[in-house]
């Protein structure tokens, strides 16, 4: 009888206050009416159901403010509209605005995403959710958290702001100050303090602007990008020298080897068969004793290969440094094995320059059409040179300077021990001439091969990070 009375009273009185299509209708087990500050208030208790158009709300108790067409919803609040469901312990519904609000913890489920937060507002007419405080958005591809988020249901678009973090099913974590996610198109834009970490290969890309096209397998970072890949490998020789047998002690003897690449633009291409990373314009690379400066680099992650090329005939040649040596060529390829440098190929116009540790004014020099550098245990142990080989080697006898040797051949093999030349073998029309020390002393600059150039700007950790890029996570 009370439920029938409530329905009749509300239906007959509401049209006088609101347009017919904007009315909130309420039914429940008990009805209490009163005046508050001159305003008519109705309190409905038990099995409460509020409806407005296709919006339906159930709760344990509701306080309805007739003049404002609002309702305070209390206890087990469930709001539905078609495929949308909103859950909260307590909230408000504003009929004239068709808006729901709660600051007691909110969960939104529209069968596409699940969105939770400490505070939530939903506007039914534009189908827009504005959530804040510990926001979490979950779908089949990823989990997004942030301090604030706006979700546009009709176009599947989310805008997240402050402490943005995405973890996706492919093993990527994206952090940023702000982010736009187009779920239907699978496109993400991230802005400021962007960090993209891949848990599978332990790589990290940092920058100020990211575009990620998941369906195409393509990503772009074009504002202050930096790529890092940290590799932890056991240094077996140190373990043997220390005579370590305990597993904990062995694990403590680790060698950290970090690949760092910085450029003006970075791109990533991902397919089922390949994973390519491209750095363009003013590229700087650093890995242990290796460093490079070039205009174009491709890093084939799956093949563990880094390729640097001249972008055109008039462009500067790629330059790489290893310890006290400098190498140039039209194309340089670095091959890794278990993420450690294994071989380096220098193609076309190869030129190697090595500074003497005894006399920094003296440079060993080697040119050829093609150079192959071979490494073992992260140390250079052999260099092969092919095609029109020319070389200048300064001689030493028990650390004393002893003139130099000029040599030429079609091919050459140079062996190294403890980072020093131990043996030079020339093949195919070998020719050499010795210049004594009394002739060489003070005239080192006159003993250079055609094309001899010392390049500046060798990358170091300090100059790679001269601009603050924020905390690495």
C-alpha positions, 0 to 999 in steps of 0.5 A: 500500500505504501509503495502504491501511495508513493508512486501515485503521489510522485507521478501526480506532483512531478509534472508540475515541477519538471518536463515529463521526459526529465522526471525521476520516478522513485519506488520503495518500501517506505516513504517519509516526507519532510521540509528542509530549509523550505524545500520538499524532501522525500526519503525512500527506504528499502528496495529503492528503484529510481528511473529516468528514461533508460537510466535505472538506479537501485539502492537501500535508501534514497533522499530525493530533493524534488525542486532540484530533481536530485537524489542522494543514494545510500547503500549498495548503489547500482546504476545501469543504462543498457550495457553500462553498470556503475557500482558505489556505496553512496553517491548522488544522481542529478536528474536535470544534468543526467549525472551521477557522482560518488566520492566513496569508491566507484566501479564502472563496467560497460563490457569493454572496460572496467574503471575504478576510482576513489571519486567518480562522475558519470554524465549519461548524455555525452557518455563521459566518465570523469574519475580521480584518486587511484584510477584504474582502467582494465581491458583485455589488452592492458591495465592503466592507472593514473591520478585522474582519467576521463573516459569517453564511452561512445568513441572508446577514448581515455585521457589520463593525467598525473602518475600515468602507468600502463602495463600491457599483455606484450610485456610493455610498461608505459609511464608518462605525465599524461596520456591519450588512449584510443582503445578501438584504434589501439593508438596511444599518445603519451606526453612528458617524462615518458618511459616505455619499458619492455620486461622481456628484453629489459629495454627502456625508452625515455622521451617527452612525446610518444606515439604507439600504434599497437595494431601496426606494431609501430612506435615513435618518440620524437622529443628528446628520446633515449634508449637503454638496454641493461644486461647483467651477465656473469663474469666467469673469469672473475668468478674463477679468479676469486675461487667462488663456489657459493651461489650467492657469492657467484651471483654477486659477481655480476657485470652490468653492461648497458647499451645507451642510444640517443638521437633526435627521433626514434622509431620501433617496428614490431612484427611476428618475425622481427623487432627493429629499433631505428634511431635517426639524426645526431645518433649517439651510442654507448656500450661499455668501451664502445661509442658511436656518432652517426646519422642513422642506426638500426638495431635488430633486437632479435638478431642482436645486430646494430647497423649504422649507415651514411644517409647519403653520399655527402653525409658524414661517415659513421664513427665508432670508438673502442677504448683508445681506437677510432674507426670510420666507414660508410657502413658499420655493423656491430654483431652481439652474442648474448648481448655482448659485442662479438664482431664489428664489420666496417664496409667501404673506406674503412679507417682505423686510428689507435692512440699510443698509450706511451706517447699520445702524439702517436697514432697507429693507422690502418685503412682498407676496403673492409675491416672485420674486428673479432672479440672474445670475452668482450676484448678485441683479439683479432682484426682482419683487413681486406682490399688496398691495405695501408698501415702505419705502426709505431714501434716500441721495445720494452716501452721505449719508442723505436721508430715506425713501420709503413706497410701495404698489402692486399690483406692483413690480420692483426692480433691483439693481447691485453689491448695491444698489437701483438702480431701483424701478418700481411698477405698479397704483395706485402711491402713494408718500410722502417723509419728509425726513431731519430727521424720520427721523433718530433715529426709524428704529424707528418706520418699520417695516411690519406683521410686521417681525421680525428673526430671529436664528440665521443659519447660518454655517460656524462654527455649523453645525460647532460639534459635531465631526463628524470628518474629511471624506473 
